[in-house]
Amino acid sequence: MHAPFTRFAVADWSGAKGSSHKGIALALCEAGRAAPVLVPPPGRAWSREGIAEWVEAQADTRLLIGFDFSFAPPLVERGAYLPGEGADVPSAAKRFWAYVAACCADSDPDLGAASFLERTHRRHFYFGAADGRKADYMHLRRCEAHYNAGGGGKPSTVYDAIGAAQVAKASFAGMRLLDRLSRRVPVWPFDPVPAEGALVVEIYTAIAARAAGLRKGLSKLRDGAALDAGLAALGSEPHVPLARYDDHATDAILTAAWLRACAARADLWHPRALTPQIAETEGWTFGVV
């Protein structure tokens, strides 16, 4: 039996090029009802390396931290992450994270992974009409297909690398992050929930928004009153006023409150559709049952 988590954090992530990202926000709360607060970056904006260092510094605390990117590409559907690339491409998530990191180490600063999509394995990713039919790239993990089938909505695929809604660049940059963090911090469900210390999980901010009573298509909070209403629905006190209300900050704050509210739910840690093969190869989004 593991000890309850006492601290809860969510990082709204970014796969953008460069080393300073306005798209990254980190929110943290303790057990209880006090609203999550934004953790200030060490500089003008967070870097991905800065987030990695922050999590590593919390490794021995009872922290549950969620990241909003796909922790692995689909494998079950087609039998490989990158079909046709041969035995050099691993078929288990942890080894694949290391593969992505090795491919990008000399070309992408700050745990970036743009070269992996744009050059190393370009043919597997959709960047526009010149690549053919977009439908031919729309492969989903079993978790994503399960969420879609249950009426949750159609998640993006990591092979779609175009448009504002794409998650490809953030997810592959995130896999580099996981390769680094997993040396000190377990990552669920690839690792079991530890008896003590920190744990990383994949989250989907839309699930928190639905739990807070926000309707599909209207899940973005851009003012203090709307954020407080969402927090109240999750059992949280009002937030500390923000200098700026953007999607990154409010998503992180609301989802951290949701993570705290749901961390003790046994059903979320034991989804019926999560098999050992899926846990090793594709992972699962916390909150999808």
C-alpha positions as CSV (number, residue, x, y, z in Angstrom):
1,M,0.0,0.0,0.0
2,H,1.5,3.3,-1.0
3,A,1.3,6.5,1.1
4,P,-1.2,9.2,-0.1
5,F,0.2,11.9,-2.3
6,T,0.4,15.3,-0.4
7,R,1.5,17.6,-3.3
8,F,0.0,17.9,-6.7
9,A,1.4,19.7,-9.8
10,V,0.6,20.1,-13.5
11,A,2.9,21.4,-16.2
12,D,1.2,22.8,-19.3
13,W,3.9,21.7,-21.8
14,S,5.3,23.0,-25.1
15,G,7.2,21.5,-28.0
16,A,8.2,24.8,-29.5
17,K,11.7,25.4,-30.8
18,G,14.1,27.4,-28.6
19,S,14.8,27.4,-24.9
20,S,12.3,29.9,-23.4
21,H,8.7,29.0,-23.6
22,K,5.7,31.2,-22.7
23,G,3.6,28.1,-23.4
24,I,4.9,26.3,-20.3
25,A,3.1,26.9,-17.0
26,L,3.6,25.0,-13.8
27,A,0.9,24.9,-11.1
28,L,1.3,23.4,-7.6
29,C,-1.0,22.7,-4.7
30,E,-0.8,20.9,-1.4
31,A,-3.3,18.5,0.1
32,G,-6.4,20.3,1.4
33,R,-8.5,23.0,-0.3
34,A,-6.1,25.9,-1.0
35,A,-6.1,26.7,-4.7
36,P,-3.0,25.7,-6.8
37,V,-0.5,28.5,-7.4
38,L,1.8,29.1,-10.3
39,V,5.4,28.2,-9.7
40,P,7.5,31.1,-11.1
41,P,10.1,30.2,-13.6
42,P,13.8,30.8,-12.7
43,G,14.0,33.3,-15.6
44,R,11.6,35.2,-17.8
45,A,9.9,32.0,-18.9
46,W,10.2,28.3,-18.3
47,S,12.6,26.1,-20.3
48,R,12.0,22.4,-20.7
49,E,15.3,21.8,-18.9
50,G,14.1,24.0,-16.1
51,I,11.0,21.9,-15.6
52,A,13.1,18.8,-15.6
53,E,15.4,20.3,-12.9
54,W,12.3,21.3,-10.8
55,V,10.8,17.8,-10.9
56,E,14.2,16.2,-10.1
57,A,14.5,18.4,-7.1
58,Q,11.1,17.1,-5.9
59,A,11.9,13.4,-6.4
60,D,12.0,12.5,-2.7
61,T,8.7,14.4,-1.9
62,R,5.2,12.8,-2.2
63,L,4.4,14.7,-5.4
64,L,2.1,13.6,-8.1
65,I,2.8,15.6,-11.3
66,G,0.9,15.5,-14.5
67,F,2.1,16.4,-18.0
68,D,-0.3,17.1,-20.9
69,F,1.4,15.3,-23.8
70,S,1.3,11.8,-25.1
71,F,3.8,9.6,-23.4
72,A,4.4,7.3,-26.3
73,P,3.2,6.8,-29.9
74,P,0.6,4.1,-30.8
75,L,2.1,0.6,-31.1
76,V,-0.7,-1.9,-30.6
77,E,-2.7,-0.8,-33.7
78,R,0.1,-1.4,-36.2
79,G,2.7,-3.4,-34.3
80,A,5.3,-0.7,-34.4
81,Y,5.8,2.9,-33.5
82,L,7.3,3.7,-36.9
83,P,6.4,0.8,-39.2
84,G,9.0,-0.1,-41.8
85,E,11.9,1.4,-40.0
86,G,13.4,-1.9,-38.9
87,A,14.8,-3.3,-35.6
88,D,16.7,-0.1,-34.7
89,V,13.5,1.4,-33.5
90,P,12.5,0.0,-30.1
91,S,9.1,-1.5,-29.4
92,A,8.8,-0.6,-25.7
93,A,8.2,3.0,-24.4
94,K,11.2,3.5,-22.2
95,R,13.6,2.3,-24.8
96,F,11.8,4.5,-27.4
97,W,12.3,7.5,-25.2
98,A,16.0,6.9,-25.1
99,Y,16.0,6.4,-28.9
100,V,14.2,9.8,-29.4
101,A,16.7,11.4,-27.0
102,A,19.7,9.9,-28.9
103,C,18.4,11.0,-32.2
104,C,17.9,14.6,-31.1
105,A,20.8,15.1,-28.7
106,D,23.1,16.9,-31.2
107,S,20.4,18.9,-33.0
108,D,17.6,20.1,-30.7
109,P,18.4,22.2,-27.6
110,D,16.4,22.3,-24.4
111,L,15.0,18.7,-24.8
112,G,13.4,19.6,-28.1
113,A,12.6,17.0,-30.7
114,A,11.6,18.9,-33.9
115,S,14.4,17.2,-36.0
116,F,12.9,13.8,-35.2
117,L,9.7,14.8,-37.0
118,E,11.1,17.1,-39.6
119,R,14.1,15.1,-40.7
120,T,15.0,11.8,-39.0
121,H,11.6,10.1,-39.5
122,R,9.9,12.7,-41.7
123,R,7.7,10.2,-43.7
124,H,5.7,9.2,-40.6
125,F,4.4,12.7,-39.9
126,Y,1.7,14.8,-41.5
127,F,2.8,18.4,-42.2
128,G,0.2,19.3,-44.9
129,A,-1.5,18.3,-48.1
130,A,1.8,17.5,-49.8
131,D,2.0,14.4,-47.6
132,G,-1.2,12.9,-49.0
133,R,-4.4,12.1,-47.1
134,K,-4.4,13.2,-43.4
135,A,-6.6,10.2,-42.6
136,D,-3.7,7.9,-43.4
137,Y,-1.8,9.3,-40.4
138,M,-4.6,9.3,-37.8
139,H,-3.4,6.3,-35.7
140,L,-4.4,6.3,-32.0
141,R,-3.2,4.7,-28.9
142,R,-5.6,2.3,-27.2
143,C,-6.2,4.8,-24.5
144,E,-7.1,7.5,-27.0
145,A,-9.4,5.1,-28.9
146,H,-11.0,4.1,-25.7
147,Y,-11.6,7.7,-24.7
148,N,-13.1,8.5,-28.1
149,A,-15.4,5.4,-28.0
150,G,-16.7,6.5,-24.6
151,G,-17.8,9.8,-25.9
152,G,-14.9,11.8,-24.6
153,G,-14.1,13.3,-28.0
154,K,-11.5,12.6,-30.6
155,P,-7.9,13.1,-29.3
156,S,-5.1,14.2,-31.6
157,T,-2.5,11.8,-32.8
158,V,1.2,12.2,-32.4
159,Y,1.7,11.7,-36.1
160,D,-0.3,14.9,-36.9
161,A,2.3,17.7,-36.9
162,I,0.3,20.6,-38.4
163,G,-2.0,23.2,-36.9
164,A,-2.6,24.8,-33.5
165,A,-4.2,21.6,-32.1
166,Q,-1.3,19.3,-33.0
167,V,0.4,17.5,-30.1
168,A,3.3,15.9,-32.1
169,K,6.1,18.3,-31.3
170,A,5.2,18.6,-27.6
171,S,4.9,14.9,-27.2
172,F,8.2,13.9,-28.7
173,A,9.9,16.7,-26.7
174,G,8.1,15.2,-23.7
175,M,9.5,11.8,-24.4
176,R,13.0,13.3,-24.1
177,L,11.9,14.7,-20.8
178,L,10.6,11.3,-19.6
179,D,13.8,9.6,-20.7
180,R,15.6,12.0,-18.3
181,L,13.1,12.0,-15.4
182,S,12.6,8.3,-15.4
183,R,16.1,7.8,-14.1
184,R,15.0,9.3,-10.8
185,V,11.2,9.5,-10.8
186,P,8.8,6.6,-11.7
187,V,6.4,7.2,-14.6
188,W,3.0,5.6,-14.5
189,P,1.8,3.1,-15.8
190,F,5.2,2.1,-17.2
191,D,6.3,1.9,-13.6
192,P,4.1,0.9,-10.6
193,V,2.9,3.6,-8.1
194,P,5.8,3.9,-5.7
195,A,5.3,3.6,-1.9
196,E,7.0,6.9,-1.4
197,G,8.5,9.8,-3.4
198,A,7.3,11.5,-6.6
199,L,5.4,10.0,-9.5
200,V,4.8,11.3,-13.1
201,V,1.5,10.7,-14.9
202,E,0.0,11.8,-18.2
203,I,-3.0,14.0,-18.0
204,Y,-5.5,15.6,-20.5
205,T,-6.6,19.0,-19.4
206,A,-10.0,18.5,-21.2
207,I,-10.9,15.8,-18.7
208,A,-10.3,18.2,-15.8
209,A,-12.4,20.8,-17.6
210,R,-15.3,18.4,-18.0
211,A,-15.1,17.4,-14.3
212,A,-15.3,21.1,-13.5
213,G,-18.5,21.4,-15.4
214,L,-17.1,23.1,-18.5
215,R,-18.8,22.0,-21.8
216,K,-17.0,20.7,-24.8
217,G,-15.6,23.5,-26.9
218,L,-15.8,26.0,-24.0
219,S,-13.1,24.6,-21.8
220,K,-10.7,27.5,-21.8
221,L,-10.8,29.9,-18.8
222,R,-9.7,33.4,-19.5
223,D,-10.9,35.4,-16.4
224,G,-10.7,35.0,-12.6
225,A,-14.4,34.4,-12.1
226,A,-14.6,31.5,-14.5
227,L,-11.4,30.0,-13.0
228,D,-12.9,30.3,-9.5
229,A,-16.1,28.6,-10.6
230,G,-14.2,25.7,-12.0
231,L,-12.0,25.4,-8.9
232,A,-15.1,25.4,-6.7
233,A,-16.6,22.5,-8.6
234,L,-13.4,20.6,-7.8
235,G,-13.5,21.4,-4.1
236,S,-10.9,24.1,-4.2
237,E,-10.9,27.5,-2.7
238,P,-10.6,30.6,-5.0
239,H,-7.2,31.3,-6.7
240,V,-4.7,33.9,-6.0
241,P,-5.3,36.6,-8.7
242,L,-3.0,36.3,-11.8
243,A,-1.2,39.0,-13.6
244,R,-2.4,37.5,-16.9
245,Y,-5.1,34.9,-17.6
246,D,-4.0,32.7,-20.5
247,D,-4.9,29.2,-21.4
248,H,-1.5,27.8,-20.2
249,A,-1.8,29.2,-16.7
250,T,-5.5,28.5,-16.1
251,D,-5.3,24.9,-17.6
252,A,-2.4,24.2,-15.2
253,I,-4.2,25.6,-12.2
254,L,-7.5,23.9,-12.8
255,T,-5.9,20.5,-13.7
256,A,-3.7,20.5,-10.6
257,A,-6.9,21.0,-8.5
258,W,-8.5,18.1,-10.4
259,L,-5.5,15.9,-9.9
260,R,-5.7,16.5,-6.2
261,A,-9.4,15.8,-6.1
262,C,-9.0,12.5,-8.0
263,A,-5.7,11.1,-6.8
264,A,-7.3,8.7,-4.3
265,R,-9.7,7.2,-6.8
266,A,-8.8,3.5,-7.2
267,D,-10.6,3.2,-10.5
268,L,-8.4,5.8,-12.2
269,W,-5.3,3.8,-11.2
270,H,-6.8,0.5,-12.5
271,P,-8.6,1.1,-15.8
272,R,-10.1,-2.1,-17.1
273,A,-8.8,-1.6,-20.6
274,L,-5.2,-1.1,-19.5
275,T,-3.3,-4.4,-20.2
276,P,0.3,-5.1,-19.4
277,Q,1.2,-4.8,-23.0
278,I,-0.4,-1.3,-23.2
279,A,1.3,-0.3,-20.0
280,E,4.7,-1.2,-21.4
281,T,4.3,0.2,-24.9
282,E,1.7,3.0,-25.0
283,G,0.9,4.1,-21.5
284,W,-2.4,5.6,-20.4
285,T,-3.9,8.9,-19.6
286,F,-4.7,9.3,-15.9
287,G,-8.5,9.9,-15.7
288,V,-9.5,7.8,-18.6
289,V,-11.6,4.8,-17.4
